[in-house]
Amino acid sequence: MSHELIKFEYGMSKMTVREELKTEEVKGSFYAMEFSEFLEMICRVANTKFKNHASTLGIKLQQVLDTILGIVGAERIEVQAEVGYWSLSD
């Protein structure tokens, strides 16, 4: 992905800030991300990077996380999905 596209995804992941130009504290928040914004950015990058793939977002996320975590020498922990069925009848 290009640097410009990643910057776009970063900007799209940032939450809106009320009265953003009025305080110094708010101005500093443009250079830092909340954890939820970081997670959104990873999802946006995965979706954009594999836009033409028919995979689910979960598969795309796995591929992006493998790349990101590989940079710092870490590995993603495989999650075992379990499907449960609920019934409201007695």
N, C-alpha and C positions, 0 to 999 in steps of 0.2 A: 504494500500500500504506500502511496505517496505521503510525504510529510504534510502536504496541504490537506489531504483527505483526513489524516489523523487529527490535525488541528480542528477541522470542521466537526468531527465526531466529539472531540473534547468540548467544543463550544455548545454543541447540541445537548450534551449531557449535563451541563451546568443548570441548576435551578435558577429561576428568576429571583432577583433580589429587590425588595421594595426600597425605594429611595436610595438607590445604589451610589449616587454621587454626593450624598450628604455627610457621610462619616468616613473617617480613615479606616476604621475596623472593617467596614463593608468593602472598601476598595481592595484590601488585602485578600479578601475571599476569592478574588478573581484568579489568584495564583495558587490556590489550594483547592482540593476536592474533598467533599464529604464522601464517606464510604459508599453511600447509596449512589452517588454520582459516578464514582469509580466503577461500580458494578454495572451501571447503565452504559458507561463508555465501553466496557469490555463486550457487552452484548451488541452494542451498535457496531463495533469493529468487526466482530464475528459475522454479523449479518451482512455487512457491506463487503467484507473480504470474500465471503463465499456466496455472494448474491446469486450467481448463476448455478449454484448447486441445489439439488433437490433435497438435500439433507434437512433434518429438523434443526431448530436453533440449539438444542442440546448437543447434537453432534458437532455443530459449528463451534460452539463454546469449548468443547473438549479439545478441538484442534488448536484454537487460539490459546487456551490455558496451557496446553503442552508446550507451546512455543514460548510463552511468557515465563512459565516456571522453569523451563530449560535454561533460560538466560541466567538465572540465579542458582542453578544446580539443584532445583527441587523437582518433585514429581507430584502429579495430581493423584489423589486417592480415588480409586474407582468406587463408585457408588452402586450398590445393589438395589435396584428398584423393585419394590414389592407392590403388587396390585391387590388391594383388598376389596371385597364386595360387601356392602352393607344392605341389610334388609330391615324394613320397618315392621314387618309382620312378626307375630309371636311365634 
